Amino acid sequence: MRQFVASASPASPLTSPLPWPAGDAAPAAARWLAADLPRVEAQLALDEALLDEAHAGRLSGPVVRTWMAAEPTVVVGSSSRIDEEVDRAACGRAGVRIVRRPSGGLTVVLGPGCVMWSVVAPLPPESPPPITRLHEAMLDPLAAALVSAGRPVVRRGSSDLAVCDAAGERKVSGNALRVRRGGVLYHGTLLDAFDLGLISRLLRHPPREPDYRARRDHASFLANLGLGRSALDAAVREAFAAREPLADWPADQVAGLVRDRYDSVAWTERTA
């Protein structure tokens, strides 16, 4: 398989370094990947393929990207029980597909107005950081960038971002990760101009929730950022100093993962 390496000049280091152990050399600067893939399944496969590259030692620095689903899609976590978290009948009536991602966490609904963001970064296999440090390293700089963009965003729970204003604390971003030896995939949602009522119609109340949710239903708990796609892209890029473009990506691996996993009923239903 060809070598896939993300690298950049040391002149553009990360403004918010990812969690390398103290004393170790920092990774190469982050690169920005703009991949125009029409299907949610292919986007999820690209995240996993990049993680595979990090795991294999072929990713020298973080890869950062955003994308948006063209149509409403329910995406369940790698270990989610669909019928516990999703109203299948409602999805069927609305013509909304259910797909499964490679990371943990609970179910989300994607679609126009919900920006997805991803960071895939190599990690030192001999001393990977704790999960709490990964959440901090990914979410704190993004929250700061969103504050700079004009929204009062704070980190809440283990992996949420919320706006904190006169209406209280309402979730605008839910995130998940997958760690392999040598690499981490961290990705999630940024609700911006999304039909929040759709989430109430398609998802059940989650089987677990952070304390700050306080048993609120979806409609009371969620909010949109209202910044626009270009501003959110700029915030993600600024959070991880992803200034240099990356044109190459593992297309063959993505196609294979879509064929063998993401288009598979056995994967979605976890029957195999």
PyMOL commands that set and color helices and strands:
alter all, ss='L'
color gray80, all
select helices_A, chain A and resi 40-55+82-85+88-94+131-148+196-202+211-213+218-221+229-239+251-262+265-269
alter helices_A, ss='H'
color red, helices_A
select strands_A, chain A and resi 31-33+63-68+73-76+97-100+108-110+114-122+153-156+160-165+168-180+183-191+244-246
alter strands_A, ss='S'
color yellow, strands_A
deselect
rebuild
show_as cartoon
